[in-house]
Amino acid sequence: MEKWLNDVWAKIENKLARTSRTPGDKLFAYTSKDGKFVGSSNIAGWTNGFWPGIMWLMYIGTKDEHYRKTAESLELKLDEALYRYEELHHDVGFMWLLSSVANYRLTGNLESKRRGLYAAATLAARYNAAGMFIRAWNGQEKTGWAIIDCMMNIPLLYWASDEIGDPRFKHIATSHADTVIETFIRPDGSVNHINSYDPQTGEFIETFGGQGYTVGSSWTRGQAWAIYGFILSYIHTKNEQYLFAAKRIAHYFISALAARDDFVPDCDFRSPKEPVYKDTTAGMIAACGLIEISRNVPEFEKDLYLNSAIKILKETEEKYCNWSDNEDSIVQMGTEAYNHGGKNMPIIYGDYYFIEAVLKLMNKDILLW
């Protein structure tokens, strides 16, 4: 295990030493085309925190000032997005936890703290008190929509409460998490992707298939967001119902993988066998969550979660990582959604969570969530 980790980390260092110094439109890298990173065209795009997040991970792992300076430069560029109120939504946690809040945690930069608090206030303002949920996207027809991904954004609210000594942000986060337990998690541990509520009364109306195969199917990245999101809520609150939720969803995820040809998830656990749409990003996110679960359960429970995470990571590295100098991205075969968007492609958060997981296993990580 130690040899594998050291070998993989050396390959990560070699890859990022090159790609982080190549200028161009990959400033906020999203995917790669012809082997070169292609960045988001929208400064307010939800994935724009992952490239600066990778820079902070590399700084944590190497202490190379180049990565810190690059991350800080990207953070300044994100300032424009803070003023685009009508374009921001539930994913501001992804954007500013991994850029500004990471900077503040690592360097004490007060301007970064202010940016993080602005983002937290924006997220808190989306709370629907009648339904006790955080609204997902914008648009009149989506006023009552909530999404499983938001479990990964609410750590921004936990951080804000801790920083300013005011529990109101934490109350919103836990209220949303409680609603997710009640109306998103199914009895078998699978989860809905999108739920709709009456925005006036808060009454649950229906669920949508979202990025999965169909209504009632099991979009694997949604499962992964829920695993990692709930263990993070447990870490921040020590509320055991969040730990139990994380474990329940994890058990479903691990069992579903065990029934397949390899330990790398498809896009949806309940989709036709053909065509095959892998989603390595779901595996990377889940691996990070499983490692955190292993750190927060009694000794004799740890191996189930830790060994599953290691198996996901090793199989992904062996089969779906590209270490060539002709390819900027690392983790290949991600899928945006089953019925729309790109299939079997590199996506930046696959690289982010892969690097984060490797640092966790090396005990070099700092929790940025």
matplotlib code that plots the C-alpha trace (Angstrom):
import matplotlib.pyplot as plt

x = [0.0, 2.8, 4.7, 1.5, 0.8, 4.3, 4.3, 1.0, 1.9, 5.1, 3.0, 0.6, 3.5, 5.0, 1.7, 0.8, 4.3, 3.7, 0.0, -0.1, 2.5, 0.8, -1.2, -4.3, -8.0, -7.7, -7.6, -10.7, -10.1, -13.2, -12.3, -9.7, -9.8, -7.1, -5.2, -5.3, -7.4, -10.4, -11.7, -15.2, -16.5, -18.7, -16.9, -19.8, -19.7, -20.1, -17.0, -14.6, -13.5, -11.9, -8.8, -7.8, -8.7, -6.2, -3.6, -4.2, -4.0, -0.7, 0.5, -0.5, 1.3, 4.5, 4.7, 5.7, 4.9, 4.1, 0.8, -0.1, 0.5, -1.5, -4.4, -4.5, -4.4, -7.4, -9.2, -9.0, -10.5, -13.4, -14.3, -16.3, -18.6, -19.4, -21.2, -23.3, -26.0, -28.6, -26.2, -25.1, -27.0, -26.5, -23.0, -21.3, -19.8, -17.9, -16.7, -15.5, -14.7, -11.9, -10.6, -11.2, -11.9, -9.0, -6.8, -8.0, -7.6, -4.0, -2.7, -5.1, -5.8, -8.7, -9.8, -10.3, -12.3, -14.6, -15.1, -16.1, -18.6, -20.2, -20.6, -22.0, -24.6, -25.5, -26.1, -28.0, -30.3, -31.6, -33.1, -36.9, -38.2, -41.5, -39.9, -36.7, -34.5, -31.9, -33.2, -31.1, -31.2, -32.7, -35.7, -39.4, -40.2, -37.5, -38.5, -39.2, -36.4, -33.7, -30.8, -28.6, -25.4, -26.1, -25.0, -21.5, -22.1, -23.5, -20.1, -19.6, -22.4, -20.8, -17.5, -19.3, -21.0, -17.7, -15.9, -18.4, -19.7, -23.3, -25.3, -27.8, -25.8, -25.4, -29.1, -29.8, -27.3, -28.7, -32.3, -31.5, -29.6, -32.6, -34.9, -32.6, -32.7, -36.5, -37.3, -34.2, -32.8, -34.8, -35.2, -32.4, -29.9, -30.2, -31.0, -33.1, -31.3, -33.8, -36.9, -39.7, -41.6, -44.4, -42.4, -45.4, -46.2, -43.0, -45.0, -43.1, -44.5, -42.3, -38.9, -37.1, -34.6, -32.2, -28.8, -29.6, -31.2, -34.8, -37.0, -36.3, -32.9, -29.6, -27.3, -24.0, -22.5, -25.6, -24.9, -21.3, -22.3, -24.6, -21.9, -19.3, -21.8, -23.3, -20.0, -19.0, -22.1, -21.3, -17.7, -19.0, -21.9, -21.2, -24.9, -24.9, -27.9, -25.6, -23.0, -25.8, -27.0, -23.5, -23.0, -26.4, -25.8, -22.2, -23.5, -25.7, -22.9, -20.4, -23.0, -23.9, -20.2, -19.6, -22.3, -20.4, -17.4, -15.1, -15.1, -15.5, -19.1, -21.2, -23.1, -26.2, -26.6, -30.0, -29.5, -29.4, -26.2, -25.7, -24.4, -21.8, -21.3, -18.7, -18.5, -15.1, -15.9, -18.5, -15.9, -13.5, -16.0, -17.2, -13.7, -13.1, -16.3, -15.5, -12.1, -13.7, -16.3, -13.4, -11.9, -15.1, -16.3, -15.1, -11.9, -13.6, -15.8, -13.0, -11.9, -15.1, -15.0, -11.3, -10.7, -13.6, -12.1, -8.7, -10.2, -12.0, -8.9, -6.6, -8.9, -9.5, -5.8, -5.0, -7.7, -8.7, -5.9, -3.7, -0.2, 1.1, 2.6, 0.2, -2.8, -3.4, -6.1, -5.5, -8.8, -10.6, -14.1, -16.3, -19.9, -21.9, -25.3, -27.0, -29.4, -27.5, -24.1, -20.7, -20.0, -16.8, -14.8, -12.3, -14.0, -11.9, -13.5, -12.5, -8.9, -9.6, -11.1, -8.5, -5.7, -7.6, -8.1, -4.5, -3.5, -5.9, -4.4, -0.9, -2.2, -1.1, -4.5, -6.2, -10.0, -11.0, -14.7]
y = [0.0, 2.4, 1.8, 2.3, 5.6, 6.8, 5.8, 7.5, 10.6, 10.9, 10.6, 13.3, 15.6, 15.1, 15.7, 18.8, 20.3, 20.5, 21.3, 23.9, 26.0, 25.9, 29.1, 29.3, 28.8, 26.1, 28.8, 27.1, 23.7, 21.6, 18.8, 18.2, 18.2, 16.7, 16.2, 19.8, 21.3, 23.3, 25.8, 26.9, 29.7, 31.0, 32.7, 31.8, 28.1, 25.7, 23.7, 26.7, 25.9, 22.6, 23.8, 26.3, 23.5, 21.2, 23.9, 24.1, 20.3, 20.4, 23.1, 21.0, 18.0, 19.8, 23.2, 24.5, 28.3, 28.1, 26.3, 28.8, 31.7, 30.0, 29.3, 32.9, 34.3, 32.1, 33.2, 36.8, 36.0, 34.4, 37.8, 38.7, 35.7, 37.1, 40.0, 37.8, 37.1, 36.0, 33.4, 31.8, 28.9, 26.1, 25.2, 28.3, 25.9, 24.1, 27.4, 29.1, 26.4, 25.2, 28.6, 31.4, 29.3, 27.0, 30.1, 31.4, 28.1, 27.7, 31.2, 33.3, 35.7, 37.9, 38.9, 35.3, 34.9, 37.7, 36.1, 32.9, 34.7, 36.4, 33.0, 31.5, 34.4, 33.7, 30.1, 30.7, 33.2, 30.3, 28.6, 27.9, 28.0, 26.3, 23.3, 23.4, 23.0, 25.0, 25.8, 24.4, 26.3, 29.6, 30.0, 30.4, 26.8, 25.6, 27.7, 24.5, 22.3, 20.8, 18.6, 15.9, 17.7, 20.4, 18.1, 18.9, 22.7, 23.0, 22.6, 26.3, 27.1, 25.1, 26.9, 30.3, 29.6, 28.6, 31.6, 34.3, 32.5, 32.6, 29.4, 30.6, 29.3, 25.9, 25.8, 26.2, 23.5, 20.9, 21.7, 21.0, 17.8, 16.6, 17.2, 15.2, 12.3, 12.4, 12.8, 12.0, 8.8, 5.6, 2.6, 0.7, 3.5, 4.8, 8.4, 10.7, 13.3, 16.2, 16.7, 19.2, 20.9, 23.4, 26.6, 28.1, 25.2, 23.1, 20.0, 17.3, 17.0, 14.7, 13.5, 13.8, 11.5, 14.4, 13.3, 9.6, 7.1, 7.8, 8.5, 5.9, 5.0, 5.4, 8.1, 7.1, 10.6, 11.6, 8.6, 9.7, 13.3, 11.9, 9.6, 12.4, 15.1, 13.2, 12.2, 15.9, 16.9, 14.4, 15.7, 19.3, 18.5, 15.1, 14.3, 10.5, 10.5, 11.9, 9.2, 6.6, 8.1, 8.2, 4.5, 3.5, 5.1, 3.7, 0.2, 0.5, 1.9, -0.8, -3.6, -2.2, -2.1, -5.7, -6.9, -5.4, -6.4, -3.9, -1.5, 1.6, 2.8, 3.3, 6.5, 4.9, 1.7, 1.0, 1.6, -0.9, -2.9, -1.3, 1.2, 1.4, 4.9, 4.9, 7.7, 7.6, 10.9, 9.2, 6.7, 9.4, 11.3, 8.2, 7.1, 10.4, 9.9, 6.3, 7.2, 9.8, 7.3, 4.9, 7.7, 8.2, 4.7, 2.2, 0.2, -3.0, -1.2, 0.7, -1.9, -2.2, 1.5, 2.0, -1.2, -0.3, 3.2, 1.7, -0.8, 1.9, 4.1, 1.3, 0.0, 3.5, 4.3, 1.0, 1.2, 4.8, 7.2, 8.7, 9.6, 10.5, 14.0, 14.1, 14.4, 17.1, 15.3, 12.4, 10.5, 9.6, 8.1, 10.5, 11.2, 14.4, 12.7, 9.6, 11.2, 14.4, 15.9, 14.3, 10.7, 8.8, 12.0, 13.5, 16.0, 18.1, 17.1, 13.5, 14.7, 16.8, 14.0, 11.5, 13.8, 14.5, 10.8, 10.0, 12.7, 11.3, 7.9, 9.4, 11.3, 14.6, 16.0, 19.1, 18.9, 21.7, 21.0]
z = [0.0, 0.9, -2.3, -4.4, -2.6, -3.1, -6.7, -7.4, -5.5, -7.6, -10.8, -9.5, -8.7, -12.1, -13.9, -11.9, -12.1, -15.9, -16.2, -13.5, -15.3, -18.7, -19.3, -21.5, -21.2, -18.5, -15.8, -14.4, -16.0, -16.6, -19.0, -21.7, -25.5, -27.6, -24.4, -23.3, -20.5, -21.5, -19.0, -18.1, -20.2, -17.3, -14.4, -12.2, -13.2, -10.3, -11.1, -10.9, -7.4, -8.3, -10.2, -7.4, -5.0, -6.7, -6.4, -2.6, -2.4, -4.2, -1.9, 1.2, -0.3, -1.5, 0.2, -3.2, -3.2, -6.9, -6.1, -3.4, -5.8, -8.6, -6.2, -4.9, -8.5, -9.4, -6.3, -7.3, -10.7, -9.0, -7.4, -10.5, -9.8, -6.3, -8.0, -10.3, -7.7, -10.3, -11.7, -8.3, -6.7, -4.3, -5.5, -4.0, -1.5, -4.2, -5.6, -2.4, 0.1, -2.2, -3.1, -0.5, 2.6, 1.8, 1.5, 4.9, 6.6, 5.3, 5.4, 7.6, 4.7, 6.0, 2.5, 1.7, 4.9, 3.8, 0.4, 2.1, 4.4, 1.4, -0.3, 2.9, 3.2, -0.4, 0.3, 3.5, 1.6, -0.5, 2.5, 2.3, 5.9, 5.1, 3.5, 5.5, 2.5, 0.5, -2.9, -5.7, -9.0, -10.1, -12.4, -11.5, -12.3, -9.9, -6.9, -4.8, -6.0, -3.8, -4.9, -3.2, -4.3, -1.8, 1.0, -0.2, -0.1, 3.4, 5.1, 4.0, 6.5, 9.3, 8.7, 8.7, 12.0, 13.6, 12.3, 13.4, 16.5, 15.2, 15.0, 12.4, 9.5, 11.2, 11.9, 8.2, 7.3, 9.8, 8.9, 5.3, 6.2, 8.3, 5.3, 3.1, 5.5, 5.6, 1.9, -0.2, 1.3, 0.3, 2.6, 0.8, 1.1, -2.4, -2.8, -5.0, -7.1, -7.3, -5.1, -5.6, -2.8, -2.7, -2.0, -0.1, 2.2, 2.0, 1.2, -0.8, -4.3, -6.4, -7.3, -10.7, -12.4, -12.9, -14.1, -13.6, -15.9, -14.8, -11.8, -9.2, -10.6, -8.7, -10.1, -8.7, -8.3, -6.3, -4.0, -3.7, -2.8, -0.1, 1.4, 1.6, 2.5, 5.4, 7.0, 6.7, 8.5, 11.2, 11.5, 11.9, 14.3, 15.9, 15.4, 15.1, 12.7, 10.1, 10.6, 10.4, 7.2, 5.7, 6.6, 5.2, 1.9, 1.8, 2.4, -0.6, -2.7, -1.7, -2.3, -5.7, -6.7, -5.5, -8.0, -11.0, -13.0, -11.3, -8.4, -10.6, -10.8, -13.9, -14.2, -12.7, -10.6, -12.1, -15.8, -18.7, -19.1, -22.5, -23.4, -20.6, -19.2, -16.5, -14.0, -12.3, -10.6, -8.5, -7.4, -6.4, -4.4, -2.7, -1.9, 0.0, 1.9, 2.8, 4.1, 6.4, 7.6, 8.4, 10.6, 12.5, 13.4, 16.0, 15.3, 14.1, 11.6, 9.8, 7.3, 5.4, 4.5, 4.2, 2.1, -0.2, -0.8, -1.5, -3.9, -5.8, -6.0, -7.1, -9.8, -11.1, -11.2, -13.0, -15.6, -16.0, -15.1, -17.9, -16.7, -20.2, -20.9, -23.9, -21.6, -19.0, -17.0, -14.8, -14.2, -17.4, -18.0, -16.1, -17.2, -16.8, -16.9, -18.3, -20.7, -21.6, -21.5, -22.0, -21.6, -20.7, -20.5, -18.0, -15.6, -13.3, -10.0, -10.8, -10.6, -7.5, -5.4, -6.6, -5.3, -2.1, -1.5, -2.0, 0.4, 3.0, 2.7, 3.1, 6.2, 4.7, 4.2, 5.7, 5.5, 3.2, 3.6]

ax = plt.figure().add_subplot(projection="3d")
ax.plot(x, y, z, "-o")
ax.set_aspect("equal")
plt.show()
